[in-house]
Amino acid sequence: MFEDFLEDIAQKNGLRQVNTYLKLAAGTGAILLGLLSTSYIAPLFIAALLTFAILFLARVDAKTYARLFIHPIWFASVSVAGIVLIYGGSTVFWSWDPLPWFSLSITRESINQGFFVFSRIVGGMSAVCFIALTTPMTDLFIVMRQCRIPDAVIDLAMIIYRTIFIIVDQVQQIYNAQVMRLGYSTFRESIYSFASLCGAVFIASWTAGEDLIKAMEARCYDGKFALLGETRPVERIPLFAVMAFLSLSSLVIICSGNMTII
Amino acid sequence: MSSIILEARGIRYRYPRSMEAIRGISFHLRKGEKIALVGPNGAGKSTLLMMFNGMIHPDTGTILFDNEPVRYDTASLRMLRKRVGFVLQNPDRQIIAPTVYQDVAFGPTNLGYPESDVKKAVALALSHVGLDGFERRPPHQLSGGEKKRVAIAGVLAMDPDVLVFDEPTSGLDPSGSEDIMELLDELNHGGKTVIISTPNLPTRGLTVLSSCSREEFSRKIFPKWHSGIRNLCGWRTFLPRPSLNYILSCRNVVSLCRIRNPGRCWT
């Protein structure tokens, strides 16, 4: 399953041993810089650098990375198309008034704005992918505790994280059992199979929850959850690399100013 | 002879709106023993095992730990569960934390150990089960055998006197089963009292029964049918129906008792 897939990549990626704070600084810094930029160049520059880092430093498979981008890009394309058509502007290339009170137009400003939004989405997505593919949740829990997020929230997050994989596994097994018995061969059958899948998974989650309580009680649960508090040291090369990346991106933002595509 | 550590006296238990799972079982377990509870699926083995650490309260009868009746208040249960470690049949149901370290540290942390002691307990438990270096691994990336070991380490980290295993080799391949049974042997030789449940005596039972030969086993356990036993797989025929009927002493294999009638044992 895809959830398993992402977490597995994060656990085995080439930047696994780099300090978590450095990776988060690079990822969140990239998102903030993308939002601060007023030109399409900086977000694309950030996306290019982070993509390089993901593919060649974290050694994530290019196909996997591309697959991660497909859905957001589709979503972004639809949104950008809407922006381009309704944003308006003074230099009109094409316009159409289907209703007296509603008009569609493609203008220089709308194209610039659409491309700018699109580049921001690409930049932001690559930053989110960078964090997701290089920083496993298990490392993020440590950061969350160090950031003094309430223990109850972290404990709950950890239990949910652990349970997701058990439930996903259950879903997969039930789904396979249904497919093997032609459960999805017709539309009607699919509806019925999906409904019974949901019911079975609900019961399985309920049982898993009860077992979880038993397992915790059997080990004297007293409201405490351990965390491996060690974070990896900040090493010089990754630190300089992150600083260089953020500085360079800031420089690109300043230099590119309000540059537009047309 | 070592002293009795765990004892069941006239235990009966019925699940709500269901059939009676356990009917009047009495037996005892001595310190340092290794016992297999043998019976088919649905016999009530797991139900009985869960009474040993207070997870299930018998309807009638008494469970004694260290010659003291088990009390069911929170403080007493904590103490009991610290001393009687329970490893569930399905490790996925036992492993609750997102990393191996966190799961093994769960018990010691909740027992209030200082962090340095928790780290020591985890390192020792992981090294005992042969999982050094697995601290940061998430459980879903482990194999079935490794998960089982993590579950065992989670219990070992609390340093219990008695280790209760519910079907410890279920779902494992022969090599994985062998490894787990060897680990149980080691723990037993290290002084832990071990009780396991299994429905599958011929393969797993014989692995546990390392102290006696196949011939000796069949002669001692099934004296009445000894001459007719050529293949131990035939043991199933001796189990009359799905109810908890037999308990086998694995360390010094001498007796097969009908639990419903403890006085009647073949030796």
Chai-1 contact restraints between the chains, C-beta under 6 A:
chainA,res_idxA,chainB,res_idxB,connection_type,confidence,min_distance_angstrom,max_distance_angstrom,comment,restraint_id
A,T138,B,P98,contact,1.0,0.0,6.0,A-B,restraint_1
A,T138,B,T99,contact,1.0,0.0,6.0,A-B,restraint_2
A,M158,B,P98,contact,1.0,0.0,6.0,A-B,restraint_3
A,Y161,B,P98,contact,1.0,0.0,6.0,A-B,restraint_4
A,R162,B,P98,contact,1.0,0.0,6.0,A-B,restraint_5
A,F165,B,H140,contact,1.0,0.0,6.0,A-B,restraint_6
A,I166,B,D92,contact,1.0,0.0,6.0,A-B,restraint_7
A,D211,B,R93,contact,1.0,0.0,6.0,A-B,restraint_8
A,L212,B,I96,contact,1.0,0.0,6.0,A-B,restraint_9
A,A215,B,Q94,contact,1.0,0.0,6.0,A-B,restraint_10
A,A215,B,I96,contact,1.0,0.0,6.0,A-B,restraint_11
A,A218,B,R81,contact,1.0,0.0,6.0,A-B,restraint_12
A,A218,B,F86,contact,1.0,0.0,6.0,A-B,restraint_13
A,R219,B,F106,contact,1.0,0.0,6.0,A-B,restraint_14
A,R219,B,G107,contact,1.0,0.0,6.0,A-B,restraint_15
A,C220,B,R78,contact,1.0,0.0,6.0,A-B,restraint_16
A,C220,B,R81,contact,1.0,0.0,6.0,A-B,restraint_17
A,C220,B,N110,contact,1.0,0.0,6.0,A-B,restraint_18
A,C220,B,L111,contact,1.0,0.0,6.0,A-B,restraint_19
A,Y221,B,N110,contact,1.0,0.0,6.0,A-B,restraint_20
A,D222,B,N110,contact,1.0,0.0,6.0,A-B,restraint_21
A,K224,B,T109,contact,1.0,0.0,6.0,A-B,restraint_22
A,K224,B,N110,contact,1.0,0.0,6.0,A-B,restraint_23
A,A226,B,Q102,contact,1.0,0.0,6.0,A-B,restraint_24
A,A226,B,A105,contact,1.0,0.0,6.0,A-B,restraint_25
A,A226,B,T109,contact,1.0,0.0,6.0,A-B,restraint_26
A,L228,B,Y101,contact,1.0,0.0,6.0,A-B,restraint_27
